[in-house]
Amino acid sequence: MAVEQVRIDKWLWAARFFKTRSLATEAVVGGRVHVNGMRVKPSKDVRTGDRIEVTIGVVRRVVDVTGLADRRGSATVAATLYTETPESVEAREQHQLERRLARPLGADLGARPTKLDRRRLEALRRAQRRRYR
């Protein structure tokens, strides 16, 4: 049976942008997913040809829907459901390069950290993780 339209949360899960469907639903409700430039609800139907913008953490991906699936399959099948725009690929690769070249958090502490240094570093990392959710 050929599917003509699929809920956005199901499609994001089937295309392997999110590990679970509930995470995909959370992202849509949280405003991190836009279809054709508009914020949508999880029940929004997606059709072939739609443009979807997904923000996961600090990475923003813009993809065009080329296929529909309401069930999660293998990664090779999921890759056929969309094509990422060249601008999105370039921005994502640039972000990866910047992260790779950036000094790791806590690299300026010197040798082995003291207990106080370690606690401060852990607090800083926790604060950063909360900021990117």
N, C-alpha and C positions, 0 to 999 in steps of 0.2 A: 504494500500500500504506500503510495507516494504521499508525502506530507507537504502541504502547501504553506502552512504557517505553524509556528511553534512559540510557546511562551518564552520570553527573554531569559527568565531564570533557568528554564530547562535547557535552552540553547547554550548558555554560558557554561553550564555544567557539562553538557555533552561535548562542547568544543574544548573542554579541559582548561578553562580559564580559572575555575575554582574547583577545589577538591570535593566539596559537597554541594548539594543543591541549596541547602540552607545558607551556606556562605554566599552563594550567588544571589539569593534573595536578599540577604543583608546588604550586599553591595548595591543592589538596585534601589532598595528602600533608602539607603544612606546617600543616594545621589551620586555615586561613583560610576554610574553607567548611563550613557546617553545614546538614544537611537535617533539618527538623522538630526542631531543637534539639539534634541529635546530630552529633558529629564522624564523618565517613565516609571510606571509601576511594574511590579513583577509579573502581572498578568498581561502585559503588552505583548501582542503577537509580532513576531519577526518574520519577514519574508526575504526571499532571495533578492539581493540588490541593495538591501538596507546597509547603512553605515553605522557602526557601533563604536563608541569611544568608551574604553574601560580603563579605570585608574586602579591599579593594585599597588598599594604602598605609595611610593613616589614615582612609579613608572606608569606612564599613560600610553596606552596602545589604541590605535585607530585601525579598525579592520572593516572590510567589506564582506558581507555574507554571500558565500557562493554555494552553500548547501545547507540543508536543514536536517536535524536529527533530534528526536525526543528521547533517545536512549544513549547512554554513554558507551562508547566503543573504544577501540584501541587508539593510541596516539596518532598512528598513521591515518586512520579514518578521521579523527578529529582535525588533523591538519588540512584536510580537504574541504572543511566546512567554511573556511574563511581565507582571505588573502589580506595580509597586512600592507598598509600603504607605505610607499618608499620613505615618506617623511617620518612616519612613525618608527620604521626600522632604523633610520639614521639617528633619530633622537634617542632611541633605546640603546643603540650601540655607543653613542656619545656618553650617555649616563653611565654605562658599564665601564667605559674607559676612565671617566672621572673618578668613579669609585675605586678602581684598581690603582690609580695613581695617587689617590688621597692617602695620607698617613692614617694608619689604624688608630682608633680611639684608645688613648692611653700610651701611645708610643713615646710621648715626651716626658714620661715619668722617670725614665732612666733605667737603672738596674731592677732588681727584684723589688716589687712594691711592698711597703709595710702594710700592716693590717688596716691602718687608717686610710692609706692610699687605695688599697683594694676596695674598701667599702665606698669610698668616694667614686671610684671608677664604676663600680656596680650600680650606684645610684644614678650616675650620668648615663649609663647604658639603658637603664630602665626608663629614664625620662625620655631618651631618644626613641625607644620603641613605642612609647605611648603617643608620641608626637606623630608618628607615621601610620598609625592605625586609622 
